[in-house]
């Protein structure tokens, strides 16, 4: 339940050595750079380093070339680049000259093919015109309009018989109208266009060419076919180029990627004249080795502060857990990282989550299926939730042995119980006495978890030297004695008929008074001079309501664990519903109903149980001992 110990590394040296310093720090894999200007005062003359990243444009040029060929360039883990850094730009220029020229020519041919196909689609409407299109468009005194006239408008042309210029020659027809052409002298075209516009004539701009529309279409189709063959040839040349140069280009891109990231790391540094200042966090076990390597560079001075560094800047937190608990870091990070010096709750979350999930999802068969689903989720989809479901499913199977449920068959394990010396199944979930026992056990579990959470907070407070919270808070020693005193008194009275003990009542009252005075007492014991409340009246009123809230939280937190017992009963009830749909006569349909019913219960109950247990972790437990206000340690990698 601890975090990696961190140390603050401060590095100074000549600016020409900064890139090498960044390279060493980043290659260590455990160095998180900080904005150096936050660690030095502006009065010291330092200024931030803001330079234009010279590697972004070459990377973008390579990416454009790759995208034009429907390929992706991704950096590899290992840099294998046979070209020196000062010749990378020359190589990219050469690639653009060769590959880029082929891509541009192919794109130009594709545009030409699209234009020609569009021309064909237009000309096919006018194949009935036995005229030379070139001569039509060369006319100086006559204007020609190609397009489509709606069928309703075509019928109205007879209304313009008196106008010799309103003539429409139809070439083809479709469901909406007639495709054709009309002509008019240049001095009459404005009036003729107005008339046809009133008839909803849709003009179509057709390409100019030699010969009739049929001859033009034939020529265009021939050009399309030639362009297609040229495009295929260029595509093969481009593919061949990639086969020959992919590894080299990927190596160049990877090198540029790492150089670009390293250059971006320069923005964390600040400079004073020709000197730089660089600062960041690293783990203590990595710090000694990294500092030793940095100090071998001429003019570079690297020092580490193992005490936690500048008190104004809290160290980032790096979780340190064994492989069993590590999957549950996912939930901890979801809530918030622990502050440096705070307890890492991951082991507690792992143990309590697995146990609570197993109790609430108690079924041997369904638990095994859930574990298999979790394994497949992690192996196939790399889902972190899958790793969590594996132990949870196993816990569900183990607790299923206790309750005797196998895919809802409540007596499938009776032979096992008899072999162990039991006369019958030890726990029959849906019996009235068993239900009472389960609910009482759930409340008892809730009381235990509240006490456990308070103890966890006391340990965390002692570790962080928050003595006031340790002794006087509702989650400290005073709260622990108050809560356990109430629980002890209630148990003694309800189960054994004993009256309240005067000593216990006195302890409870004293602890309640200490919680009432926790703010001034906490400040006083921590040596703070501002321990006295500014307003006695405001202090009394606010402390009264706070103590009232504390008492309500004890009750609500304890009773929240009733959901543990409730889900045990819910599981048995849901499977009872499934079996009520099964007929007494054995049949294939019964098997289908049982399979689908179990699948529905696994999905529905698995989701609900997972959410409810997570709620218990976050709201009933974390609220007492964990804040999660830290920041994650994110080392800079290049």
Residue pairs with C-beta under 8 A, 6 or more apart in sequence:
1 343
1 344
1 345
1 346
1 347
1 348
2 320
2 343
2 344
3 317
3 318
3 319
3 320
3 338
3 340
3 341
3 342
3 344
4 283
4 284
4 317
4 318
4 319
4 320
4 633
5 283
5 284
5 306
6 281
6 282
6 283
6 284
6 308
6 309
6 315
6 316
6 318
6 340
6 633
7 281
7 282
7 283
7 284
7 287
7 304
7 305
7 306
7 308
7 309
8 279
8 280
8 281
8 304
8 305
8 308
8 309
8 310
8 313
8 315
9 25
9 31
9 279
9 280
9 281
9 282
9 287
9 290
9 291
9 302
9 303
9 304
9 305
10 39
10 277
10 278
10 279
10 302
10 303
10 304
10 305
11 21
11 25
11 276
11 277
11 278
11 279
11 294
11 300
11 301
11 302
11 303
12 275
12 276
12 277
12 278
12 300
12 301
13 21
13 275
13 276
13 297
13 299
13 300
13 301
14 274
14 275
14 276
14 299
14 300
15 271
15 274
15 275
15 276
17 276
17 297
17 298
17 299
17 300
18 266
18 269
18 276
18 278
19 262
19 266
20 297
21 276
21 278
21 294
21 297
21 300
21 302
22 262
22 265
22 266
22 278
22 638
23 262
23 638
24 290
24 293
24 294
24 297
25 31
25 33
25 278
25 280
25 282
25 290
25 294
25 636
26 261
26 262
26 265
26 635
26 636
26 637
26 638
27 638
28 282
28 286
28 289
28 290
28 635
29 286
29 635
29 637
30 282
30 283
30 286
30 290
30 635
31 280
31 281
31 282
31 286
31 290
31 635
31 636
32 280
32 281
32 282
32 316
32 633
32 634
32 635
32 636
33 265
33 268
33 278
33 279
33 280
33 636
34 268
34 279
34 280
34 281
34 313
35 48
35 268
36 46
36 48
36 268
36 269
36 270
36 277
36 278
36 279
37 46
37 48
37 270
38 313
39 277
39 279
39 310
39 313
40 46
40 270
40 277
44 272
45 272
46 270
46 271
46 272
46 277
47 270
47 271
47 272
48 267
48 270
49 266
49 267
49 269
49 270
49 271
49 276
50 267
51 263
51 266
51 267
53 260
53 263
53 264
54 263
55 256
55 259
55 260
55 263
56 260
58 88
58 89
58 92
58 256
59 253
59 256
59 257
59 260
61 92
61 96
62 73
62 92
62 95
62 249
62 252
62 253
62 256
63 73
65 95
65 96
65 99
65 100
65 103
66 72
66 73
66 249
68 103
68 107
69 99
69 103
69 238
69 242
71 242
73 249
73 250
73 253
74 250
74 253
75 253
75 254
75 257
75 258
76 250
76 251
76 254
79 251
79 254
79 255
79 258
80 247
80 251
80 254
81 251
81 252
81 254
81 255
82 248
82 251
83 91
83 248
83 251
83 252
83 255
85 255
85 259
88 252
88 255
88 256
91 252
92 252
95 245
95 249
98 241
99 238
99 241
99 245
102 234
102 237
102 238
102 241
103 238
105 234
106 231
106 234
106 235
106 238
109 227
109 230
109 231
109 234
110 227
110 231
112 223
112 227
113 224
113 227
113 228
113 231
116 220
116 221
116 223
116 224
116 227
117 224
119 206
119 207
119 216
119 220
120 217
120 220
120 221
120 224
122 146
122 204
122 205
122 206
122 207
123 206
123 207
123 213
123 216
123 217
123 220
124 172
124 213
124 217
125 146
125 148
125 171
125 172
125 179
125 204
126 146
126 171
126 172
126 179
126 180
126 181
126 206
126 213
127 171
127 172
127 213
127 214
127 217
128 170
128 171
128 172
129 169
129 171
129 181
129 212
129 213
130 212
131 212
132 210
132 211
132 212
133 206
133 208
133 209
133 210
133 211
133 212
133 213
133 216
134 208
134 209
134 210
134 211
136 144
137 144
137 208
140 186
141 185
141 186
142 183
142 184
142 185
142 186
143 183
143 184
143 185
143 186
143 189
144 181
144 182
144 183
145 181
145 182
145 183
145 184
145 193
145 196
145 201
145 203
146 180
146 181
146 203
146 204
146 205
146 206
147 179
147 180
147 181
147 201
147 202
147 203
147 204
148 174
148 176
148 177
148 178
148 179
148 180
148 201
148 202
148 204
149 168
149 170
149 177
149 178
149 180
149 196
149 199
149 200
149 201
149 202
150 176
150 177
150 199
150 200
151 176
151 177
151 178
153 177
153 199
153 200
153 201
154 168
154 170
154 177
154 178
156 199
157 166
157 168
157 199
160 166
160 195
163 195
165 184
165 185
165 188
165 191
165 192
166 182
166 192
166 195
166 196
167 182
167 183
168 178
168 180
168 181
168 182
168 196
169 180
169 181
169 182
170 178
170 179
170 180
171 179
171 180
171 181
172 178
172 179
172 180
173 179
177 202
182 192
182 196
184 192
184 193
207 216
209 215
209 216
209 219
209 220
210 216
210 219
211 219
258 638
261 637
261 638
262 638
265 636
265 638
268 278
268 279
268 280
269 276
269 277
269 278
270 276
270 277
271 277
280 636
281 309
281 315
281 316
281 633
282 290
282 304
282 635
283 318
284 306
287 304
287 306
288 304
290 302
291 302
291 303
291 304
294 300
294 302
295 301
295 302
308 315
308 340
308 341
309 315
314 339
314 340
314 630
314 631
315 340
316 337
316 340
316 630
316 631
316 632
316 633
316 634
317 337
317 338
317 339
317 340
317 342
317 344
317 630
317 631
317 632
317 633
318 632
318 633
319 329
319 332
319 337
319 338
319 344
319 346
320 344
321 328
321 329
321 344
321 346
321 347
324 350
324 391
325 346
325 347
325 350
326 346
327 350
327 384
327 387
327 388
327 391
328 346
328 349
328 350
328 353
328 388
329 346
330 384
330 385
330 387
330 388
331 349
331 353
331 388
331 614
331 617
332 338
332 344
332 345
332 346
332 349
332 628
333 632
335 618
335 622
335 626
335 628
336 627
336 628
336 629
336 630
337 628
337 630
337 631
337 632
338 344
338 345
338 626
338 627
338 628
338 630
339 627
339 629
339 630
340 630
341 463
341 464
342 460
342 463
342 464
342 626
342 627
342 630
343 456
343 459
343 460
343 463
343 625
343 626
345 456
345 622
345 625
345 626
348 456
348 621
349 617
350 391
352 449
352 617
352 621
353 388
353 392
353 613
353 614
353 617
354 391
354 392
354 395
355 395
356 564
356 613
356 616
357 392
357 395
357 396
357 609
357 610
357 613
358 367
358 392
358 394
358 395
358 396
358 398
358 399
359 399
359 564
359 568
360 563
360 564
360 567
360 568
360 571
360 609
360 612
360 613
361 367
361 370
361 392
361 393
361 395
361 396
361 399
361 567
361 571
361 605
361 606
361 609
362 396
362 399
362 400
362 402
362 403
362 405
362 568
362 571
363 396
363 397
363 400
363 403
363 405
363 406
363 407
363 408
363 571
363 575
364 397
364 400
364 401
364 405
364 406
364 407
364 413
365 397
365 400
365 406
365 407
365 598
366 396
366 400
366 407
366 598
366 601
366 602
366 605
367 393
367 394
367 395
367 396
367 397
367 398
367 399
367 400
368 393
368 394
368 397
369 393
369 598
369 602
370 389
370 392
370 393
370 396
370 602
370 606
371 389
371 390
371 391
371 392
371 393
371 394
371 397
372 393
373 386
373 389
373 393
373 602
374 385
374 386
374 387
374 388
374 389
374 390
374 392
374 393
375 386
375 390
376 386
377 383
377 385
377 386
377 389
378 384
378 386
378 387
378 390
379 386
389 606
392 610
400 406
401 413
401 416
402 426
402 427
403 427
403 429
403 568
404 410
404 411
404 412
404 413
404 414
404 417
404 425
404 426
404 427
405 412
405 429
405 571
405 572
405 575
406 412
406 413
407 594
407 598
408 575
408 578
408 579
408 594
408 597
408 598
408 601
410 425
410 428
410 429
410 572
410 575
411 425
413 425
414 424
414 425
417 424
417 425
417 426
427 434
428 434
429 435
429 438
429 568
429 569
429 572
430 569
430 572
430 573
430 576
435 569
438 565
438 568
438 569
439 562
439 565
441 565
442 561
442 562
442 563
442 564
442 565
442 566
443 558
443 559
443 561
443 562
445 561
445 564
446 557
446 558
446 559
446 560
446 561
446 562
446 564
446 620
447 487
447 558
449 557
449 561
449 616
449 620
449 621
450 483
450 554
450 557
450 558
450 620
450 624
451 480
451 483
451 484
452 621
453 475
453 620
453 621
453 624
453 625
454 475
454 476
454 479
454 480
454 483
454 624
454 625
455 480
456 624
456 625
456 626
457 469
457 473
457 475
457 476
457 624
457 625
458 470
458 475
458 476
458 477
458 480
460 625
460 626
461 467
461 469
461 470
461 473
461 476
462 470
466 526
467 522
467 525
467 526
468 518
468 519
468 521
468 522
468 523
468 525
468 526
469 475
469 476
469 522
470 476
470 477
471 477
471 478
471 514
471 521
471 522
471 525
472 478
472 514
472 515
472 517
472 518
472 521
472 522
473 479
473 515
473 518
473 522
474 482
474 515
474 518
474 547
474 550
474 553
474 554
475 624
475 625
476 518
478 511
478 514
478 515
478 518
479 511
479 515
479 550
481 507
481 508
481 511
482 507
482 508
482 511
482 512
482 515
483 554
485 504
485 505
485 507
485 508
485 511
486 508
486 554
488 504
489 500
489 501
489 504
489 505
489 508
492 498
492 500
492 501
493 499
493 500
512 547
514 521
515 546
515 547
515 550
516 543
516 544
516 547
517 543
519 533
519 539
519 543
520 531
520 532
520 533
520 539
521 531
523 530
523 531
524 531
533 539
553 623
557 620
557 623
557 624
560 616
560 619
560 620
561 616
561 620
563 612
563 616
564 616
567 605
567 608
567 609
567 612
570 605
571 601
571 605
574 601
574 604
574 605
575 597
575 601
577 597
578 593
578 594
578 597
578 598
578 600
578 601
579 594
581 593
581 597
582 590
582 593
582 594
583 589
583 590
622 628
